[in-house]
Amino acid sequence: MHLLKFFRWDLLITLAVLVVAFFYGGPNALVITLILIALEITFSFDNAAVNAKYLGKMSHFWRTMFLTVGIVIAVFGMRLVFPFVIVCLTGNVGPIEAWNLAMERGDPEEPGTYGFILGSAHSTIAAFGGMFLLMLFLDFILDEDRDVLWLTWIEKPLKHVGRVTAVEVAVALLVLVYAAEQLAPLDHRHEVYLAGIFGIVVFLAVNGLANFMEEKQAEREATLQKKEAEEAALGHTLVLTGQAAFSMFIFLEVLDASFSFDGVLGAFAITTDPIIIALGLGVGALFVRSMTVYLVDHGSLAKFRYMEAGAHWAIGALSIMLILTIRYHIPDFVIGLAGIALITASIISSVVANKRDEKADAITE
């Protein structure tokens, strides 16, 4: 009951969005919106976990800013404007023309319609999105410093492979060569190569920026360590306000943007309708932000230990399927359900592991 009360506004907004989706595109749009909401939430759990670490140091006012002004930036900036930029660039149309075509919802088989333009640019979108998502997956799964392993039989060997410098880039480039040479039509190979390389570069740039900002924040925290200790000794909790809180707010927004790429690009594997993408990912982003606050307030960050791994395996599966769609048709429900199945499996594994640890502790005592 307490959980429902905490997320009551999110649930009410979700209900309103689902009604809008139904009247906009019927039952099919409703189902796709639900899938996008679920994928955004599951893919962004690691985002919530990272955000919670920093949000706990901010005052109530800045937490409210994170949930209000921040969500406006997240929804309209990354979930609506950014997809349109992709459509305009890959479809070679202007923003107004792209919007008009999207609203017309013409027959995808008819030349000149929004669906047809996106269909003709699918190889480019799939290559860019697939390579970005693949890099995100490889960066996580090949991390030699990762302590919590879910599928140990494969993740442990992959950790050792991760010791090789830039191995994730090498693997991604090999996959790109295969995609361009074996999957892409002859007249689209050049586009697939360029889009795939750009996807890798964008990931490296965004990920590098996020790491840089995290390091800067760590340095800032180090300077506050002494004061925190003094406040803790007095029974107080140090919270950031003013310029320090504003700087952390900006940091969280940039960090959120870097995490948003996977959901935004992955959404194109489910649907090409910008309205449905904005609705589904927007509601998902709202839940993720509320989840961040919930994790901070209830200290339940480590409850589902394998969920982050499950989310990244889902991202890895999505990236491969997105790349395969350059040549093969994969039904939307297969793409959507694959990610949900992996996330569900990781949550179940976490619950089982927690119970096993509780039994072991009971025996020890």
C-alpha positions as CSV (number, residue, x, y, z in Angstrom):
1,M,0.0,0.0,0.0
2,H,2.8,2.4,0.9
3,L,4.5,1.6,-2.5
4,L,1.2,2.5,-4.3
5,K,0.9,5.7,-2.4
6,F,4.5,6.7,-3.3
7,F,3.9,6.1,-7.0
8,R,0.3,7.3,-7.1
9,W,1.0,10.3,-9.4
10,D,3.1,8.2,-11.7
11,L,0.2,5.7,-12.0
12,L,-2.4,8.4,-12.6
13,I,-0.2,9.9,-15.4
14,T,0.4,6.5,-16.8
15,L,-3.4,5.8,-17.0
16,A,-3.9,9.2,-18.7
17,V,-1.1,8.5,-21.2
18,L,-2.5,5.0,-22.0
19,V,-6.0,6.5,-22.7
20,V,-4.3,9.0,-25.0
21,A,-2.4,6.3,-26.8
22,F,-5.6,4.2,-27.2
23,F,-7.5,7.1,-28.8
24,Y,-4.4,8.0,-30.9
25,G,-3.7,4.7,-32.4
26,G,-6.0,2.0,-31.0
27,P,-5.2,-1.2,-29.2
28,N,-1.9,-1.7,-31.0
29,A,-0.6,1.8,-29.9
30,L,-1.7,1.0,-26.4
31,V,0.3,-2.3,-26.3
32,I,3.4,-0.7,-27.8
33,T,3.2,2.2,-25.3
34,L,3.1,-0.4,-22.4
35,I,6.1,-2.2,-23.9
36,L,8.1,1.1,-24.2
37,I,7.2,2.1,-20.6
38,A,8.4,-1.3,-19.3
39,L,11.6,-1.2,-21.4
40,E,12.5,2.3,-20.3
41,I,12.0,1.4,-16.7
42,T,14.0,-1.8,-16.9
43,F,16.8,-0.3,-19.1
44,S,17.1,2.7,-16.8
45,F,17.3,0.9,-13.4
46,D,21.0,1.4,-13.4
47,N,20.4,5.0,-14.1
48,A,18.2,5.2,-11.0
49,A,20.9,3.4,-9.0
50,V,23.6,5.9,-10.1
51,N,21.3,8.9,-9.6
52,A,20.3,7.8,-6.1
53,K,23.9,7.9,-5.0
54,Y,24.0,11.7,-5.8
55,L,20.4,12.6,-5.1
56,G,20.8,11.6,-1.5
57,K,23.1,14.5,-1.0
58,M,20.6,17.1,-2.3
59,S,18.0,19.1,-0.4
60,H,14.3,18.5,-0.7
61,F,14.0,21.5,-3.0
62,W,16.5,20.1,-5.5
63,R,14.9,16.7,-5.3
64,T,11.7,18.4,-6.4
65,M,13.5,20.2,-9.2
66,F,14.8,16.8,-10.3
67,L,11.3,15.4,-10.5
68,T,9.7,18.5,-12.2
69,V,12.0,20.6,-14.3
70,G,14.3,17.6,-14.8
71,I,11.5,15.4,-16.1
72,V,10.5,18.2,-18.6
73,I,14.1,18.2,-19.9
74,A,14.2,14.4,-20.1
75,V,10.8,14.0,-21.8
76,F,10.9,16.8,-24.3
77,G,14.6,17.0,-24.8
78,M,15.7,13.4,-25.1
79,R,12.5,11.5,-25.7
80,L,10.9,13.8,-28.3
81,V,13.4,16.3,-29.8
82,F,16.2,13.8,-30.1
83,P,14.2,11.1,-32.0
84,F,13.0,13.8,-34.4
85,V,16.6,14.8,-35.0
86,I,17.4,11.2,-35.9
87,V,14.4,11.1,-38.2
88,C,15.3,14.3,-39.9
89,L,19.0,13.3,-40.4
90,T,18.3,9.8,-41.6
91,G,15.2,10.6,-43.6
92,N,16.7,13.8,-45.1
93,V,13.6,15.9,-44.3
94,G,13.0,19.1,-42.4
95,P,11.5,19.1,-38.9
96,I,8.2,20.6,-40.0
97,E,7.9,18.2,-42.9
98,A,8.8,15.3,-40.6
99,W,6.1,16.3,-38.1
100,N,3.5,16.8,-40.8
101,L,4.3,13.4,-42.3
102,A,4.2,11.7,-38.9
103,M,0.8,13.2,-38.1
104,E,-0.6,12.1,-41.5
105,R,0.3,8.4,-40.6
106,G,0.2,7.4,-44.3
107,D,0.7,3.9,-45.7
108,P,4.3,2.8,-45.0
109,E,4.3,1.2,-48.4
110,E,3.5,4.4,-50.2
111,P,6.5,6.5,-51.4
112,G,6.8,9.9,-49.7
113,T,5.0,8.9,-46.4
114,Y,6.6,9.1,-43.0
115,G,6.7,5.4,-42.7
116,F,8.2,4.9,-46.1
117,I,10.9,7.4,-45.5
118,L,11.8,5.8,-42.2
119,G,11.7,2.4,-43.8
120,S,14.1,3.4,-46.5
121,A,16.4,4.8,-43.8
122,H,16.0,1.7,-41.6
123,S,19.5,0.3,-42.3
124,T,21.1,3.6,-41.1
125,I,18.9,3.8,-38.0
126,A,19.5,0.1,-37.1
127,A,23.3,0.4,-37.6
128,F,23.6,3.5,-35.5
129,G,21.3,2.3,-32.7
130,G,22.5,-1.3,-32.8
131,M,26.2,-0.3,-32.5
132,F,25.5,2.2,-29.7
133,L,23.5,-0.4,-27.7
134,L,26.1,-3.0,-28.4
135,M,28.8,-0.7,-27.0
136,L,26.7,-0.1,-23.9
137,F,26.3,-3.8,-23.4
138,L,30.0,-4.6,-24.0
139,D,31.2,-1.8,-21.8
140,F,29.3,-3.3,-18.9
141,I,29.7,-7.0,-19.5
142,L,33.5,-6.7,-20.1
143,D,34.2,-4.5,-17.1
144,E,36.9,-6.3,-15.2
145,D,36.1,-4.3,-12.0
146,R,32.5,-5.5,-11.8
147,D,32.0,-7.5,-8.6
148,V,28.4,-8.8,-8.8
149,L,28.0,-11.5,-11.5
150,W,24.7,-12.9,-12.6
151,L,25.4,-15.5,-15.3
152,T,28.7,-16.5,-13.8
153,W,29.4,-19.3,-16.3
154,I,29.7,-16.7,-19.1
155,E,30.3,-13.4,-17.3
156,K,33.4,-14.5,-15.4
157,P,35.3,-15.4,-18.6
158,L,34.1,-12.2,-20.2
159,K,35.6,-10.3,-17.3
160,H,39.0,-11.7,-18.1
161,V,38.5,-10.8,-21.8
162,G,37.8,-7.2,-20.6
163,R,41.4,-6.9,-19.4
164,V,42.4,-6.4,-23.0
165,T,42.6,-2.7,-23.8
166,A,39.7,-1.4,-26.0
167,V,38.4,-4.9,-26.6
168,E,34.8,-3.7,-26.7
169,V,35.6,-1.4,-29.6
170,A,37.3,-4.2,-31.5
171,V,34.3,-6.5,-31.0
172,A,31.9,-3.8,-32.0
173,L,33.8,-3.1,-35.2
174,L,33.9,-6.8,-36.1
175,V,30.1,-6.9,-35.7
176,L,29.8,-3.8,-37.8
177,V,31.9,-5.3,-40.6
178,Y,29.7,-8.4,-40.5
179,A,26.5,-6.3,-40.6
180,A,27.6,-4.2,-43.5
181,E,29.1,-7.0,-45.6
182,Q,26.6,-9.8,-44.9
183,L,23.3,-8.1,-43.8
184,A,23.1,-4.8,-45.6
185,P,21.9,-4.4,-49.2
186,L,24.8,-3.6,-51.5
187,D,23.5,0.0,-52.1
188,H,23.3,0.6,-48.3
189,R,26.7,-0.7,-47.2
190,H,28.3,2.7,-47.1
191,E,25.5,4.1,-45.0
192,V,25.7,1.2,-42.6
193,Y,29.4,1.6,-42.1
194,L,29.1,5.4,-41.5
195,A,26.1,5.1,-39.2
196,G,27.7,2.2,-37.2
197,I,31.0,4.0,-36.7
198,F,29.1,7.2,-35.7
199,G,27.1,5.1,-33.1
200,I,30.4,3.8,-31.6
201,V,31.9,7.3,-31.6
202,V,28.7,8.8,-29.9
203,F,28.8,6.2,-27.2
204,L,32.5,6.8,-26.5
205,A,31.9,10.5,-26.3
206,V,28.8,10.4,-24.1
207,N,30.2,7.7,-21.9
208,G,33.5,9.5,-21.6
209,L,31.7,12.7,-20.6
210,A,29.7,10.9,-18.0
211,N,32.8,9.3,-16.5
212,F,34.6,12.7,-16.5
213,M,31.7,14.3,-14.7
214,E,31.6,11.4,-12.2
215,E,35.3,11.9,-11.5
216,K,34.9,15.6,-11.0
217,Q,32.0,14.9,-8.6
218,A,34.2,12.4,-6.7
219,E,36.8,15.1,-6.4
220,R,34.2,17.6,-5.1
221,E,33.0,15.0,-2.6
222,A,36.5,14.4,-1.4
223,T,36.8,18.1,-0.4
224,L,33.5,17.8,1.5
225,Q,34.5,14.6,3.3
226,K,35.9,16.3,6.4
227,K,32.8,18.5,6.8
228,E,30.6,15.4,6.3
229,A,32.4,13.6,9.1
230,E,31.9,16.6,11.4
231,E,28.2,16.8,10.5
232,A,27.8,13.1,11.0
233,A,29.4,13.4,14.5
234,L,26.8,15.9,15.4
235,G,24.0,13.6,14.1
236,H,23.4,15.7,11.0
237,T,23.2,14.8,7.3
238,L,25.0,17.1,4.9
239,V,22.8,18.2,2.0
240,L,23.9,20.3,-0.9
241,T,22.2,23.6,-1.6
242,G,22.8,26.7,-3.8
243,Q,25.5,26.5,-6.4
244,A,26.7,23.1,-5.3
245,A,23.2,21.6,-5.6
246,F,22.7,23.3,-9.0
247,S,26.0,21.8,-10.3
248,M,24.9,18.4,-9.2
249,F,21.5,18.9,-10.8
250,I,23.2,19.7,-14.1
251,F,25.4,16.7,-13.6
252,L,22.4,14.4,-13.1
253,E,20.7,15.8,-16.2
254,V,23.7,15.1,-18.4
255,L,24.1,11.7,-16.8
256,D,20.4,11.0,-17.5
257,A,20.9,12.0,-21.1
258,S,23.7,9.6,-21.6
259,F,21.6,6.8,-20.2
260,S,18.6,7.8,-22.3
261,F,20.3,7.0,-25.6
262,D,19.7,3.2,-25.2
263,G,16.0,3.6,-24.6
264,V,15.4,6.2,-27.3
265,L,17.4,4.3,-30.0
266,G,16.0,1.0,-28.8
267,A,12.5,2.4,-29.2
268,F,13.0,2.5,-33.0
269,A,13.1,-1.3,-32.9
270,I,9.6,-1.3,-31.5
271,T,7.9,1.5,-33.4
272,T,8.7,4.5,-35.6
273,D,5.8,6.7,-34.4
274,P,7.3,9.7,-32.5
275,I,4.2,10.3,-30.5
276,I,4.1,6.8,-29.2
277,I,7.8,6.9,-28.5
278,A,7.4,10.2,-26.5
279,L,4.5,8.8,-24.6
280,G,6.0,5.5,-23.7
281,L,9.5,6.7,-22.9
282,G,8.3,9.8,-21.2
283,V,6.2,7.8,-18.7
284,G,9.1,5.4,-18.2
285,A,11.4,8.3,-17.5
286,L,8.9,9.6,-14.9
287,F,8.9,6.2,-13.1
288,V,12.7,6.1,-13.2
289,R,12.9,9.5,-11.5
290,S,10.4,8.5,-8.8
291,M,12.2,5.2,-8.4
292,T,15.4,7.2,-7.8
293,V,13.8,9.1,-5.0
294,Y,12.3,5.9,-3.6
295,L,15.7,4.2,-3.5
296,V,17.1,7.2,-1.7
297,D,14.3,7.4,0.9
298,H,14.1,3.7,1.6
299,G,17.7,2.6,1.2
300,S,16.7,-0.3,-1.0
301,L,19.4,0.2,-3.7
302,A,20.9,-3.3,-3.5
303,K,17.7,-5.3,-3.0
304,F,17.8,-6.7,-6.6
305,R,21.4,-7.4,-7.0
306,Y,21.2,-8.9,-10.5
307,M,18.8,-6.5,-12.1
308,E,21.5,-4.2,-13.5
309,A,23.1,-7.2,-15.2
310,G,19.7,-8.4,-16.5
311,A,19.0,-4.9,-18.0
312,H,22.4,-5.0,-19.8
313,W,21.8,-8.5,-21.1
314,A,18.4,-7.2,-22.4
315,I,20.3,-4.3,-24.1
316,G,22.7,-6.7,-25.6
317,A,19.9,-8.9,-27.0
318,L,18.1,-5.8,-28.3
319,S,21.3,-4.5,-30.1
320,I,21.8,-7.9,-31.9
321,M,18.1,-8.0,-32.9
322,L,18.3,-4.4,-34.1
323,I,21.3,-5.2,-36.2
324,L,19.7,-8.3,-37.7
325,T,16.7,-6.2,-38.8
326,I,18.9,-4.7,-41.4
327,R,18.2,-7.8,-43.4
328,Y,15.6,-9.9,-41.5
329,H,12.1,-9.0,-40.1
330,I,11.8,-9.6,-36.4
331,P,8.3,-9.1,-34.9
332,D,7.9,-6.3,-32.5
333,F,6.5,-8.5,-29.7
334,V,9.6,-10.7,-29.9
335,I,11.9,-7.8,-29.5
336,G,9.9,-6.3,-26.6
337,L,9.3,-9.6,-24.7
338,A,13.0,-10.7,-25.0
339,G,14.1,-7.7,-22.8
340,I,11.2,-8.1,-20.3
341,A,12.0,-11.9,-20.0
342,L,15.7,-11.2,-19.2
343,I,14.8,-8.5,-16.6
344,T,12.2,-10.8,-15.0
345,A,14.8,-13.6,-14.8
346,S,17.3,-11.3,-13.1
347,I,14.8,-10.2,-10.5
348,I,13.8,-13.7,-9.7
349,S,17.5,-14.7,-9.4
350,S,18.0,-11.7,-7.0
351,V,15.1,-12.8,-4.8
352,V,16.4,-16.4,-4.7
353,A,19.9,-15.2,-3.8
354,N,18.6,-13.0,-1.1
355,K,16.6,-15.9,0.5
356,R,19.7,-18.1,0.2
357,D,21.8,-15.6,2.0
358,E,19.2,-15.2,4.8
359,K,19.2,-18.9,5.4
360,A,23.0,-19.0,5.5
361,D,23.0,-16.2,8.0
362,A,20.4,-18.0,10.1
363,I,22.5,-21.1,10.2
364,T,25.6,-19.2,11.1
365,E,23.9,-17.5,14.0
